[in-house]
Amino acid sequence: MLINKKDKLNKTKEQAITFLKGRNGKLLAGVCAAVLVLAAGIYTWNQGAEVREGLAFCEKGEYAEAQTCFKNAVIADNMNPENYNYLGIAYLGANAYEDAQKQFQLALNLDSESQAAYRGLGIAALETKDYESAIAYFNQALEYSGLWVDEDEYDILWYRADAERAMKDYEAAAETYSALLELEGNQALLRYYRGDMYCLLGQKEDAMEDFDAAVKMKGNGYDLFWNIYDSMAQAGWEEEAAVYLKLTEQPGYVDSSKTGSETDIRKYQGMIAYICEDYENAMELLSAETLKKDDRAQLYLALSYEMNGDYGKALSIYLEKISGGDADVDAYNQIARYFIRRGKGEEAVTYLEEGIKSCSEKELKVLYYNLVSAYESCGDYEAALDALSKYESKYGEDEASQHERAFLNERIR
């Protein structure tokens, strides 16, 4: 995450708690691996060798070894709550959430105002999808946030925004990013994230204001422009979205120090060429040998071949992914969508059903949904409606499935 210590705003504890809790007193936290590395910053480093060694293991992702170190620290001083918090963090890293919760609770037994313990309990609750408990724990953590707003509170806001987005509470997430902007100062990443929320809310002018501000800042690479394109295109504003991609061709917008390797630059330029309908250039850029194993580059190369009318080359790329022996959901989905675009629904059904049998159950949502489209492509609306019912029985109704059902009912009448 981004922390600008020079611009950090010191607020009193009362102001901080009121400000950080956001609307309706809600506080959620998303979880990422960085929280484990941040353990070193949560506490002071005036601990013994066992704790320092354990933290080093955490940073390397060696959580079993870290647990051993922290257990030894607990044995050496079982009245120090921080030792239990450290051990809880090591258990979180190993996805042992029940064990982690026990350690954080032991820390609270010794220090009922331990912010780290409440944060740890919140993370464990969040990972086990106990969102109400997570909210309560994180709110409690803020009550013991100390005198100043610092990195810990900033992290909570970042995680909270992730969770709000996952819950589709885009308005709340936008407010959280606004809070971070006030605390951390004007930053391209934050302006992009808030703009993305405005896209999901359908607020085009607000989104473009944030995106315009983000692209004018120094230090931007191709990924920012591509993410802006994705956000706006998904909102249905494809014409405006393409304008941001075209900015990358103008001097001063893309920082050469942030563009990555020559291979990365070639990939982004190729994908941008495809979006801008320059298929010849896209094919030339994306067919580089160094991009042969880059799935995203290969997808856009295949799409460029399709748009150029070279269906044989496009199909060969999709088939290569399927025949590799480790085909994933994306591979099956891409080849199915290829056949749907070609009006060959039967072939699409075959690959989708093969993918459903071959891939992990938790990854199959997109395949089940595209099976509906495949049957539609065949003109078999009864089978499409049956496939839609199976999709909804597994994943529940959503706005897209409701529209699909209305469409199919009209066709069947």
Residue pairs with C-beta under 8 A, 6 or more apart in sequence:
1 34
1 154
1 155
1 158
2 184
2 187
2 189
2 190
3 151
3 154
3 184
4 184
4 185
4 187
7 184
7 185
8 149
8 150
8 183
8 184
9 149
9 182
9 183
10 148
10 149
11 19
11 148
11 149
12 147
13 145
13 146
13 147
16 142
16 145
16 148
16 149
16 153
17 142
17 143
17 145
19 149
19 179
20 27
20 142
20 145
20 149
20 153
20 156
20 157
20 179
21 27
21 139
21 142
22 160
22 172
22 175
22 176
22 179
23 172
23 175
25 139
26 135
26 160
26 172
27 135
27 138
27 139
27 142
27 156
27 160
28 126
28 131
28 134
28 135
28 138
28 159
28 160
28 163
28 164
28 167
29 119
29 122
29 123
29 126
29 134
29 138
29 155
29 156
29 159
29 160
29 162
29 163
30 126
30 158
30 159
30 160
30 161
30 162
30 163
30 166
31 123
31 126
31 127
31 159
32 159
32 162
33 61
33 93
35 89
35 92
35 123
35 155
35 159
36 58
36 59
36 89
36 92
36 93
37 58
37 59
38 151
38 155
39 55
39 58
39 86
39 89
40 55
40 58
40 59
41 151
42 85
42 116
42 119
42 152
43 82
43 85
43 86
43 116
45 52
47 73
47 82
48 73
48 76
50 69
50 70
50 72
50 73
50 76
51 69
51 70
51 73
51 82
51 83
51 86
53 69
54 65
54 66
54 67
54 68
54 69
54 70
54 73
54 86
54 90
55 66
55 86
57 63
57 65
57 66
57 69
57 90
58 66
58 89
58 90
58 93
61 93
63 90
63 91
63 93
63 94
64 94
66 90
66 93
67 87
67 90
67 91
67 94
70 83
70 86
70 87
70 90
71 87
73 80
73 83
73 86
73 87
74 80
74 83
74 84
74 87
76 83
77 83
79 110
80 110
81 106
81 107
81 108
81 110
81 111
81 114
81 117
82 107
82 116
84 103
84 104
84 106
84 107
84 110
84 117
85 103
85 104
85 107
85 114
85 116
85 117
85 120
87 103
88 99
88 100
88 101
88 102
88 103
88 104
88 107
88 117
88 120
88 124
89 100
89 120
91 97
91 99
91 100
91 103
92 100
92 120
92 123
92 124
92 127
95 127
97 124
97 127
97 128
98 124
100 120
100 123
100 124
101 120
101 121
101 124
101 125
103 120
104 117
104 118
104 120
104 121
104 124
105 117
105 121
107 114
107 116
107 117
107 120
108 114
108 117
108 118
108 121
111 117
113 144
114 144
115 141
115 144
115 145
115 146
115 152
118 137
118 138
118 140
118 141
118 144
119 137
119 138
119 141
119 152
119 156
121 133
121 137
122 133
122 134
122 135
122 137
122 138
122 141
123 134
125 131
125 133
125 134
125 137
126 134
126 163
131 163
131 167
134 163
138 156
138 160
141 156
142 153
142 156
145 152
145 153
149 183
154 180
154 183
154 184
157 176
157 179
157 180
157 183
158 180
160 176
161 173
161 176
161 177
161 180
161 193
164 170
164 172
164 173
164 176
165 173
165 197
165 200
168 200
170 197
170 200
170 201
171 197
171 201
173 197
174 194
174 197
174 198
174 201
177 190
177 193
177 194
177 197
178 194
180 190
181 187
181 190
181 191
181 194
184 190
186 213
186 217
187 217
188 213
188 214
188 215
188 217
188 219
188 220
188 224
189 214
191 210
191 211
191 213
191 214
191 217
192 210
192 211
192 214
192 224
192 227
192 228
192 231
194 210
195 206
195 207
195 208
195 209
195 210
195 211
195 214
195 228
195 231
196 207
196 227
196 231
198 204
198 206
198 207
198 210
199 207
199 231
199 232
199 234
199 235
199 237
200 235
202 235
204 235
204 237
204 240
207 231
207 232
207 235
208 240
211 228
211 231
211 232
211 244
214 220
214 224
214 228
215 224
215 225
215 228
215 244
215 247
215 253
218 255
219 255
219 257
219 258
220 253
220 254
220 255
220 258
221 254
221 255
221 258
221 259
221 260
222 248
222 254
222 259
222 260
222 264
222 265
222 268
222 269
222 272
223 268
225 244
225 245
225 247
225 248
225 253
225 254
225 272
226 245
226 268
226 271
226 272
228 241
228 244
229 241
229 242
229 244
229 245
229 275
230 241
231 241
232 238
232 240
232 241
232 244
233 241
242 275
242 276
245 272
245 275
245 276
246 272
246 276
247 253
248 254
248 268
248 269
248 272
259 265
259 268
262 290
263 288
263 290
263 291
263 294
266 285
266 286
266 288
266 290
266 291
267 285
267 286
267 291
267 294
267 296
267 297
269 285
270 281
270 282
270 284
270 285
270 286
270 291
270 297
270 300
270 301
270 304
271 282
271 286
271 296
271 297
271 300
273 279
273 281
273 282
273 285
273 304
274 282
274 286
274 300
274 303
274 304
274 307
277 307
279 304
279 307
279 308
280 308
282 300
282 301
282 304
283 301
283 304
283 305
283 308
286 297
286 298
286 300
286 301
286 304
287 301
291 297
291 298
291 301
292 298
295 321
295 330
298 317
298 321
299 317
299 334
301 317
302 313
302 314
302 317
302 318
302 334
302 338
303 314
305 311
305 313
305 314
305 317
306 314
306 338
306 341
311 342
314 338
315 335
315 338
318 331
318 334
318 335
318 338
319 335
321 327
321 330
321 331
321 334
321 335
322 331
322 332
322 335
322 351
324 331
327 355
327 358
328 359
328 363
329 355
329 359
329 360
329 363
329 364
329 366
329 367
331 355
332 351
332 352
332 354
332 355
332 358
332 359
332 367
333 352
333 355
333 366
333 367
333 370
335 351
336 348
336 349
336 351
336 352
336 355
336 367
336 370
336 374
337 348
337 370
339 345
339 347
339 348
339 351
339 374
339 377
340 348
340 370
340 373
340 374
340 377
343 377
344 377
345 374
345 375
345 376
345 377
345 378
345 379
345 380
346 378
348 370
348 373
348 374
348 377
349 371
349 374
349 375
349 378
352 367
352 370
352 371
352 374
353 371
355 364
355 367
356 364
356 367
356 368
356 371
359 367
365 391
365 394
365 395
368 387
368 390
368 391
368 394
368 395
369 391
369 400
369 401
371 387
371 391
372 384
372 387
372 388
372 391
372 404
372 408
373 384
375 381
375 383
375 384
375 387
376 384
376 408
381 408
381 411
381 412
382 412
384 408
385 405
385 408
385 409
385 412
388 401
388 404
388 405
388 408
391 401
392 401
